[in-house]
Amino acid sequence: MTFKTIRQTAALGILSEHRLRLMQKAGMLPGIYTGNRFMVNVDMLKEQLQRACEVRGQQDGEQNSL
């Protein structure tokens, strides 16, 4: 498991800092609080985004076959 701050995670180029903060506020960002700082579980975030892409790809495929 790799934990990074939101700013450090954004620097990886996965998502923008703004998008990460919106996800965190909505409770959709995997991670934990250490004091008042939120630490993102980067590995889980990558898996979450990969699953979302796969689901989206399947939905697009179903729409194209209609």
Biopython code that builds the backbone (N, CA, C, O; Angstrom):
import numpy as np
from Bio.PDB.StructureBuilder import StructureBuilder

atoms = [
    (1, "MET", "N", (0.838, -1.187, 0.000)),
    (1, "MET", "CA", (0.000, 0.000, 0.000)),
    (1, "MET", "C", (0.881, 1.246, 0.000)),
    (1, "MET", "O", (1.873, 1.340, 0.722)),
    (2, "THR", "N", (0.485, 2.175, -0.818)),
    (2, "THR", "CA", (1.207, 3.439, -0.898)),
    (2, "THR", "C", (0.254, 4.559, -0.513)),
    (2, "THR", "O", (-0.806, 4.716, -1.120)),
    (3, "PHE", "N", (0.630, 5.333, 0.493)),
    (3, "PHE", "CA", (-0.180, 6.463, 0.925)),
    (3, "PHE", "C", (0.546, 7.755, 0.596)),
    (3, "PHE", "O", (1.730, 7.912, 0.894)),
    (4, "LYS", "N", (-0.178, 8.678, -0.023)),
    (4, "LYS", "CA", (0.370, 9.998, -0.347)),
    (4, "LYS", "C", (-0.688, 11.049, -0.053)),
    (4, "LYS", "O", (-1.879, 10.744, 0.009)),
    (5, "THR", "N", (-0.248, 12.278, 0.126)),
    (5, "THR", "CA", (-1.194, 13.369, 0.303)),
    (5, "THR", "C", (-1.917, 13.602, -1.018)),
    (5, "THR", "O", (-1.510, 13.084, -2.057)),
    (6, "ILE", "N", (-2.969, 14.371, -0.970)),
    (6, "ILE", "CA", (-3.716, 14.681, -2.192)),
    (6, "ILE", "C", (-2.817, 15.403, -3.188)),
    (6, "ILE", "O", (-2.861, 15.106, -4.382)),
    (7, "ARG", "N", (-2.022, 16.324, -2.728)),
    (7, "ARG", "CA", (-1.129, 17.072, -3.619)),
    (7, "ARG", "C", (-0.087, 16.156, -4.255)),
    (7, "ARG", "O", (0.208, 16.279, -5.444)),
    (8, "GLN", "N", (0.471, 15.234, -3.462)),
    (8, "GLN", "CA", (1.457, 14.286, -4.000)),
    (8, "GLN", "C", (0.807, 13.343, -5.008)),
    (8, "GLN", "O", (1.415, 12.998, -6.021)),
    (9, "THR", "N", (-0.416, 12.931, -4.734)),
    (9, "THR", "CA", (-1.139, 12.050, -5.652)),
    (9, "THR", "C", (-1.418, 12.772, -6.961)),
    (9, "THR", "O", (-1.280, 12.184, -8.034)),
    (10, "ALA", "N", (-1.807, 14.031, -6.887)),
    (10, "ALA", "CA", (-2.067, 14.812, -8.097)),
    (10, "ALA", "C", (-0.794, 14.962, -8.924)),
    (10, "ALA", "O", (-0.855, 14.985, -10.153)),
    (11, "ALA", "N", (0.348, 15.063, -8.267)),
    (11, "ALA", "CA", (1.617, 15.206, -8.975)),
    (11, "ALA", "C", (1.961, 13.962, -9.795)),
    (11, "ALA", "O", (2.762, 14.037, -10.726)),
    (12, "LEU", "N", (1.360, 12.820, -9.455)),
    (12, "LEU", "CA", (1.580, 11.595, -10.224)),
    (12, "LEU", "C", (0.882, 11.648, -11.573)),
    (12, "LEU", "O", (1.215, 10.878, -12.473)),
    (13, "GLY", "N", (-0.082, 12.550, -11.722)),
    (13, "GLY", "CA", (-0.779, 12.715, -12.996)),
    (13, "GLY", "C", (-2.001, 11.832, -13.145)),
    (13, "GLY", "O", (-2.545, 11.714, -14.243)),
    (14, "ILE", "N", (-2.443, 11.212, -12.067)),
    (14, "ILE", "CA", (-3.614, 10.339, -12.138)),
    (14, "ILE", "C", (-4.871, 11.181, -12.347)),
    (14, "ILE", "O", (-5.623, 10.969, -13.299)),
    (15, "LEU", "N", (-5.084, 12.121, -11.460)),
    (15, "LEU", "CA", (-6.200, 13.063, -11.528)),
    (15, "LEU", "C", (-5.705, 14.408, -11.013)),
    (15, "LEU", "O", (-4.664, 14.487, -10.360)),
    (16, "SER", "N", (-6.452, 15.459, -11.308)),
    (16, "SER", "CA", (-6.057, 16.778, -10.825)),
    (16, "SER", "C", (-6.300, 16.880, -9.322)),
    (16, "SER", "O", (-7.097, 16.131, -8.758)),
    (17, "GLU", "N", (-5.612, 17.803, -8.694)),
    (17, "GLU", "CA", (-5.785, 18.026, -7.267)),
    (17, "GLU", "C", (-7.232, 18.416, -6.954)),
    (17, "GLU", "O", (-7.796, 17.982, -5.949)),
    (18, "HIS", "N", (-7.815, 19.226, -7.810)),
    (18, "HIS", "CA", (-9.198, 19.650, -7.609)),
    (18, "HIS", "C", (-10.149, 18.453, -7.629)),
    (18, "HIS", "O", (-11.011, 18.329, -6.759)),
    (19, "ARG", "N", (-9.993, 17.570, -8.623)),
    (19, "ARG", "CA", (-10.852, 16.392, -8.738)),
    (19, "ARG", "C", (-10.676, 15.479, -7.527)),
    (19, "ARG", "O", (-11.653, 14.937, -7.011)),
    (20, "LEU", "N", (-9.434, 15.308, -7.074)),
    (20, "LEU", "CA", (-9.174, 14.471, -5.897)),
    (20, "LEU", "C", (-9.853, 15.050, -4.660)),
    (20, "LEU", "O", (-10.417, 14.310, -3.855)),
    (21, "ARG", "N", (-9.798, 16.363, -4.510)),
    (21, "ARG", "CA", (-10.433, 16.996, -3.346)),
    (21, "ARG", "C", (-11.953, 16.862, -3.408)),
    (21, "ARG", "O", (-12.602, 16.674, -2.379)),
    (22, "LEU", "N", (-12.519, 16.956, -4.600)),
    (22, "LEU", "CA", (-13.963, 16.751, -4.756)),
    (22, "LEU", "C", (-14.348, 15.316, -4.395)),
    (22, "LEU", "O", (-15.351, 15.089, -3.719)),
    (23, "MET", "N", (-13.555, 14.362, -4.844)),
    (23, "MET", "CA", (-13.820, 12.963, -4.521)),
    (23, "MET", "C", (-13.709, 12.716, -3.022)),
    (23, "MET", "O", (-14.507, 11.973, -2.450)),
    (24, "GLN", "N", (-12.722, 13.338, -2.388)),
    (24, "GLN", "CA", (-12.532, 13.169, -0.947)),
    (24, "GLN", "C", (-13.715, 13.740, -0.177)),
    (24, "GLN", "O", (-14.187, 13.142, 0.790)),
    (25, "LYS", "N", (-14.181, 14.882, -0.608)),
    (25, "LYS", "CA", (-15.317, 15.516, 0.053)),
    (25, "LYS", "C", (-16.585, 14.677, -0.102)),
    (25, "LYS", "O", (-17.420, 14.638, 0.801)),
    (26, "ALA", "N", (-16.730, 14.003, -1.253)),
    (26, "ALA", "CA", (-17.894, 13.159, -1.514)),
    (26, "ALA", "C", (-17.763, 11.774, -0.891)),
    (26, "ALA", "O", (-18.691, 10.969, -0.965)),
    (27, "GLY", "N", (-16.612, 11.493, -0.274)),
    (27, "GLY", "CA", (-16.400, 10.190, 0.350)),
    (27, "GLY", "C", (-16.053, 9.091, -0.643)),
    (27, "GLY", "O", (-16.218, 7.910, -0.338)),
    (28, "MET", "N", (-15.578, 9.459, -1.820)),
    (28, "MET", "CA", (-15.272, 8.483, -2.868)),
    (28, "MET", "C", (-13.773, 8.224, -3.032)),
    (28, "MET", "O", (-13.380, 7.438, -3.895)),
    (29, "LEU", "N", (-12.944, 8.858, -2.237)),
    (29, "LEU", "CA", (-11.499, 8.727, -2.365)),
    (29, "LEU", "C", (-10.984, 7.776, -1.297)),
    (29, "LEU", "O", (-11.164, 8.040, -0.108)),
    (30, "PRO", "N", (-10.341, 6.664, -1.692)),
    (30, "PRO", "CA", (-9.846, 5.719, -0.693)),
    (30, "PRO", "C", (-8.647, 6.293, 0.061)),
    (30, "PRO", "O", (-7.700, 6.800, -0.542)),
    (31, "GLY", "N", (-8.705, 6.206, 1.369)),
    (31, "GLY", "CA", (-7.601, 6.709, 2.173)),
    (31, "GLY", "C", (-8.003, 6.854, 3.624)),
    (31, "GLY", "O", (-9.072, 6.409, 4.042)),
    (32, "ILE", "N", (-7.125, 7.487, 4.384)),
    (32, "ILE", "CA", (-7.346, 7.665, 5.818)),
    (32, "ILE", "C", (-6.902, 9.059, 6.239)),
    (32, "ILE", "O", (-6.111, 9.716, 5.563)),
    (33, "TYR", "N", (-7.431, 9.483, 7.366)),
    (33, "TYR", "CA", (-6.970, 10.731, 7.973)),
    (33, "TYR", "C", (-5.861, 10.427, 8.963)),
    (33, "TYR", "O", (-5.967, 9.491, 9.756)),
    (34, "THR", "N", (-4.811, 11.205, 8.918)),
    (34, "THR", "CA", (-3.778, 11.177, 9.940)),
    (34, "THR", "C", (-3.754, 12.586, 10.510)),
    (34, "THR", "O", (-3.185, 13.503, 9.917)),
    (35, "GLY", "N", (-4.375, 12.741, 11.659)),
    (35, "GLY", "CA", (-4.567, 14.083, 12.194)),
    (35, "GLY", "C", (-5.592, 14.787, 11.330)),
    (35, "GLY", "O", (-6.702, 14.291, 11.138)),
    (36, "ASN", "N", (-5.216, 15.950, 10.807)),
    (36, "ASN", "CA", (-6.141, 16.673, 9.929)),
    (36, "ASN", "C", (-5.784, 16.505, 8.452)),
    (36, "ASN", "O", (-6.386, 17.147, 7.592)),
    (37, "ARG", "N", (-4.817, 15.653, 8.160)),
    (37, "ARG", "CA", (-4.362, 15.444, 6.778)),
    (37, "ARG", "C", (-4.935, 14.147, 6.227)),
    (37, "ARG", "O", (-4.905, 13.114, 6.896)),
    (38, "PHE", "N", (-5.459, 14.202, 5.000)),
    (38, "PHE", "CA", (-5.989, 13.004, 4.347)),
    (38, "PHE", "C", (-4.896, 12.378, 3.506)),
    (38, "PHE", "O", (-4.278, 13.038, 2.672)),
    (39, "MET", "N", (-4.666, 11.095, 3.737)),
    (39, "MET", "CA", (-3.668, 10.352, 2.977)),
    (39, "MET", "C", (-4.387, 9.396, 2.031)),
    (39, "MET", "O", (-5.179, 8.557, 2.459)),
    (40, "VAL", "N", (-4.099, 9.536, 0.746)),
    (40, "VAL", "CA", (-4.755, 8.748, -0.290)),
    (40, "VAL", "C", (-4.052, 7.401, -0.431)),
    (40, "VAL", "O", (-2.825, 7.331, -0.501)),
    (41, "ASN", "N", (-4.846, 6.339, -0.469)),
    (41, "ASN", "CA", (-4.309, 5.020, -0.774)),
    (41, "ASN", "C", (-4.209, 4.951, -2.302)),
    (41, "ASN", "O", (-5.200, 4.678, -2.980)),
    (42, "VAL", "N", (-3.039, 5.192, -2.826)),
    (42, "VAL", "CA", (-2.840, 5.335, -4.270)),
    (42, "VAL", "C", (-3.150, 4.028, -4.993)),
    (42, "VAL", "O", (-3.755, 4.049, -6.065)),
    (43, "ASP", "N", (-2.749, 2.897, -4.430)),
    (43, "ASP", "CA", (-3.002, 1.611, -5.083)),
    (43, "ASP", "C", (-4.495, 1.360, -5.223)),
    (43, "ASP", "O", (-4.954, 0.930, -6.281)),
    (44, "MET", "N", (-5.254, 1.623, -4.171)),
    (44, "MET", "CA", (-6.703, 1.421, -4.236)),
    (44, "MET", "C", (-7.351, 2.405, -5.202)),
    (44, "MET", "O", (-8.306, 2.051, -5.893)),
    (45, "LEU", "N", (-6.847, 3.631, -5.259)),
    (45, "LEU", "CA", (-7.385, 4.621, -6.199)),
    (45, "LEU", "C", (-7.195, 4.146, -7.630)),
    (45, "LEU", "O", (-8.114, 4.247, -8.442)),
    (46, "LYS", "N", (-6.014, 3.629, -7.951)),
    (46, "LYS", "CA", (-5.753, 3.127, -9.300)),
    (46, "LYS", "C", (-6.690, 1.975, -9.641)),
    (46, "LYS", "O", (-7.218, 1.915, -10.752)),
    (47, "GLU", "N", (-6.903, 1.058, -8.695)),
    (47, "GLU", "CA", (-7.819, -0.058, -8.915)),
    (47, "GLU", "C", (-9.253, 0.440, -9.122)),
    (47, "GLU", "O", (-9.971, -0.042, -9.998)),
    (48, "GLN", "N", (-9.650, 1.402, -8.309)),
    (48, "GLN", "CA", (-10.995, 1.970, -8.404)),
    (48, "GLN", "C", (-11.215, 2.600, -9.773)),
    (48, "GLN", "O", (-12.263, 2.396, -10.387)),
    (49, "LEU", "N", (-10.250, 3.355, -10.252)),
    (49, "LEU", "CA", (-10.364, 4.009, -11.552)),
    (49, "LEU", "C", (-10.352, 2.982, -12.681)),
    (49, "LEU", "O", (-11.061, 3.143, -13.674)),
    (50, "GLN", "N", (-9.549, 1.929, -12.533)),
    (50, "GLN", "CA", (-9.493, 0.874, -13.545)),
    (50, "GLN", "C", (-10.843, 0.172, -13.656)),
    (50, "GLN", "O", (-11.329, -0.073, -14.760)),
    (51, "ARG", "N", (-11.446, -0.151, -12.512)),
    (51, "ARG", "CA", (-12.762, -0.799, -12.519)),
    (51, "ARG", "C", (-13.805, 0.110, -13.172)),
    (51, "ARG", "O", (-14.649, -0.356, -13.938)),
    (52, "ALA", "N", (-13.742, 1.401, -12.865)),
    (52, "ALA", "CA", (-14.703, 2.348, -13.444)),
    (52, "ALA", "C", (-14.536, 2.417, -14.962)),
    (52, "ALA", "O", (-15.526, 2.527, -15.686)),
    (53, "CYS", "N", (-13.306, 2.356, -15.448)),
    (53, "CYS", "CA", (-13.055, 2.380, -16.891)),
    (53, "CYS", "C", (-13.589, 1.120, -17.552)),
    (53, "CYS", "O", (-14.160, 1.181, -18.641)),
    (54, "GLU", "N", (-13.405, -0.032, -16.894)),
    (54, "GLU", "CA", (-13.886, -1.291, -17.450)),
    (54, "GLU", "C", (-15.406, -1.294, -17.536)),
    (54, "GLU", "O", (-15.970, -1.718, -18.545)),
    (55, "VAL", "N", (-16.068, -0.828, -16.493)),
    (55, "VAL", "CA", (-17.528, -0.775, -16.490)),
    (55, "VAL", "C", (-18.006, 0.176, -17.571)),
    (55, "VAL", "O", (-18.954, -0.125, -18.296)),
    (56, "ARG", "N", (-17.356, 1.315, -17.680)),
    (56, "ARG", "CA", (-17.731, 2.299, -18.690)),
    (56, "ARG", "C", (-17.550, 1.735, -20.099)),
    (56, "ARG", "O", (-18.378, 1.966, -20.980)),
    (57, "GLY", "N", (-16.464, 0.999, -20.300)),
    (57, "GLY", "CA", (-16.215, 0.380, -21.601)),
    (57, "GLY", "C", (-17.263, -0.648, -21.952)),
    (57, "GLY", "O", (-17.666, -0.749, -23.110)),
    (58, "GLN", "N", (-17.716, -1.418, -20.968)),
    (58, "GLN", "CA", (-18.759, -2.404, -21.210)),
    (58, "GLN", "C", (-20.069, -1.721, -21.551)),
    (58, "GLN", "O", (-20.794, -2.177, -22.435)),
    (59, "GLN", "N", (-20.384, -0.625, -20.856)),
    (59, "GLN", "CA", (-21.629, 0.106, -21.126)),
    (59, "GLN", "C", (-21.610, 0.699, -22.521)),
    (59, "GLN", "O", (-22.618, 0.668, -23.227)),
    (60, "ASP", "N", (-20.455, 1.243, -22.924)),
    (60, "ASP", "CA", (-20.349, 1.822, -24.264)),
    (60, "ASP", "C", (-20.514, 0.744, -25.321)),
    (60, "ASP", "O", (-21.141, 0.978, -26.354)),
    (61, "GLY", "N", (-19.955, -0.435, -25.071)),
    (61, "GLY", "CA", (-20.080, -1.547, -26.011)),
    (61, "GLY", "C", (-21.509, -1.997, -26.177)),
    (61, "GLY", "O", (-21.931, -2.336, -27.283)),
    (62, "GLU", "N", (-22.262, -2.005, -25.088)),
    (62, "GLU", "CA", (-23.669, -2.395, -25.144)),
    (62, "GLU", "C", (-24.481, -1.374, -25.929)),
    (62, "GLU", "O", (-25.381, -1.749, -26.681)),
    (63, "GLN", "N", (-24.184, -0.110, -25.768)),
    (63, "GLN", "CA", (-24.921, 0.938, -26.478)),
    (63, "GLN", "C", (-24.619, 0.881, -27.979)),
    (63, "GLN", "O", (-25.507, 1.120, -28.797)),
    (64, "ASN", "N", (-23.379, 0.566, -28.342)),
    (64, "ASN", "CA", (-23.010, 0.514, -29.749)),
    (64, "ASN", "C", (-23.638, -0.674, -30.466)),
    (64, "ASN", "O", (-23.826, -0.624, -31.681)),
    (65, "SER", "N", (-23.970, -1.745, -29.738)),
    (65, "SER", "CA", (-24.546, -2.924, -30.377)),
    (65, "SER", "C", (-26.049, -2.782, -30.604)),
    (65, "SER", "O", (-26.653, -3.623, -31.269)),
    (66, "LEU", "N", (-26.652, -1.740, -30.065)),
    (66, "LEU", "CA", (-28.098, -1.549, -30.251)),
    (66, "LEU", "C", (-28.402, -0.999, -31.581)),
    (66, "LEU", "O", (-29.569, -0.776, -31.905)),
]
sb = StructureBuilder()
sb.init_structure("model")
sb.init_model(0)
sb.init_chain("A")
sb.init_seg("    ")
for serial, (resi, resn, name, xyz) in enumerate(atoms, 1):
    if name == "N":
        sb.init_residue(resn, " ", resi, " ")
    sb.init_atom(name, np.array(xyz, "f"), 0.0, 1.0, " ", f" {name:<3s}", serial, name[0])
structure = sb.get_structure()
